[in-house]
Amino acid sequence: MVTPGSIEASIRAGIACEYCEVSGDGQHFEAIIVSAQFRGLTRLKQHQLVFAALGDRMRSEIHALSMRTLAPEEWSA
């Protein structure tokens, strides 16, 4: 079974995060991800970075993931 902690670990392994929190019920997950890597990128590009970090897990294990991606200055605002 997929856990929020395992998703968070995968995200952190692929993206340098200042903050990352994942919650969910085993089927549907929500994430807040703060990373300097998101600076200057569109939301679509930010989400693509997260999907790349999760790799095949998005196709095989994770049914639904909604996310809020922010650069550090957006998070502190």
C-alpha positions in Angstrom: 0.0 0.0 0.0 1.2 3.5 -0.9 1.7 5.8 2.1 2.1 9.5 2.3 5.5 9.0 3.8 6.7 6.9 0.8 5.4 9.5 -1.6 7.2 12.3 0.3 10.4 10.3 0.4 10.3 9.9 -3.4 9.6 13.6 -3.9 12.5 14.5 -1.6 14.8 12.1 -3.4 14.1 13.8 -6.7 13.7 17.4 -5.7 15.7 19.6 -3.3 12.8 20.6 -1.0 12.7 23.3 1.6 9.4 21.9 2.8 7.4 18.8 1.7 4.3 17.4 3.3 2.1 14.7 1.9 -1.2 13.5 3.3 -3.8 11.1 2.1 -5.9 8.0 2.6 -4.0 5.4 0.5 -5.9 6.3 -2.7 -6.0 10.1 -2.9 -3.1 12.2 -1.8 -2.4 15.9 -1.3 1.1 17.5 -1.3 2.6 20.9 -0.4 6.0 21.2 -1.9 8.4 24.1 -1.5 11.5 24.1 -3.6 14.0 26.7 -5.1 13.9 24.5 -8.2 10.4 25.9 -8.9 11.6 29.5 -9.3 10.6 31.0 -12.6 8.7 27.9 -13.8 5.1 27.7 -14.7 2.9 25.5 -12.5 2.8 22.9 -15.3 6.6 22.7 -15.3 6.7 22.5 -11.5 4.2 19.7 -11.5 6.2 17.9 -14.2 9.3 18.0 -12.0 7.3 16.3 -9.2 5.9 13.7 -11.6 9.5 13.0 -12.8 10.6 12.6 -9.2 7.8 10.1 -8.7 8.5 8.3 -12.0 6.6 5.1 -12.6 4.8 5.3 -9.3 2.4 7.9 -10.8 1.4 5.3 -13.4 1.2 2.2 -11.3 0.8 3.0 -7.5 -0.6 6.5 -7.0 -4.2 6.9 -8.0 -4.6 10.6 -7.5 -2.2 13.3 -6.3 -3.2 17.0 -6.0 -0.3 19.3 -5.2 0.5 22.9 -4.3 4.0 23.8 -5.6 5.7 26.9 -4.4 9.1 28.7 -4.6 10.4 29.6 -1.1 9.5 33.3 -1.4 5.9 32.3 -2.3 5.7 30.0 0.8 6.9 32.7 3.2 4.5 35.3 1.8 
